[in-house]
Amino acid sequence: MQNLIAQCWLPVTERLSSQDLLRQLNQGVRKLEKIVPVSITALMPVGEIFKHLIHYGIVDLTPNFNPSSIALLPFQLGGSSDVYAGYLYNNTRVAVEVGRPRADEVDAGKCNLLTAHELYVWSKCNHPNVIPLAGAIIFRRSIASVSPWAENGYFGNYLENKKDMSVEARLDICIHISEAISYLHGIGIAIIVNPDNDLCFESFDSGYTWRWAPPEVLMEDSGKTTHSDVYSLGMTILVCC
């Protein structure tokens, strides 16, 4: 690290570019990660999984989150997760999403494992149509994501409240959704799109709505792929337009 800093102070003609500096910093981080490999499993206690997430850059919002601000029932039911409305202590409204496991303890572990993977991938995303991840908390003995509250609501509700929206505006929404999907595919993420999600995507692998899933997924001929995303994207565009 000292050598890298010293290169920042070389004469102008010999000094590192910002791109070279970033590349070397990333290489250093990858080397450190390889030194201490971490394998998160479904059998790990939720607190241990959470600790690893924080170590790898997820923000622990526990000190900032007001647990008494969450209602008993979720604001929105997803395919395999529930979204609650909550507040930070500074009165910032946030969305808290937690996986919905079945009754058995094994499935709860798998649910936390899936959430951990989703949070790690989400934390690497940077796109105007992908809701940024604010951080994570442990909510009702499960790992939960915390993200900015989407003031325009969920896609289906948004369209329902905007029945007089022009064709141009609807096409513009479709473009934004397609841009987000293209970005996610570009960094290697497959996501099933459904009109119950936010206009900006915030879930990457936790489930899907049967009504919008492609035939090959319904028939279990294949898992979720970029091709299945395109099918579901077409369904979303159909609903929007």
MOQUI-V552436 format. One line per field, one symbol per residue. ss: DSSP state (H for helix, E for strand, C for the rest). Layout:
ss->???
This chain:
ss->CHHHHHHHCCCHHHCCCHHHHHHHHHHHHHHHHHHCCCCCCCCCCHHHHHHHHHHCCCCECCCCEEHHHCCCCCCEECCCEEEEEEEECCCCEEEEEEECCCCCHHHHHHHHHHHHHHHHHHHCCCCCCECCEEEEEEECCEEEEEEECCCCCEHHHHHHHCCCCCHHHHHHHHHHHHHHHHHHHHCCCCCCCCCCCECCECCCCCCCCHHHCCHHHHCCCCCCCHHHHHHHHHHHHHHHC
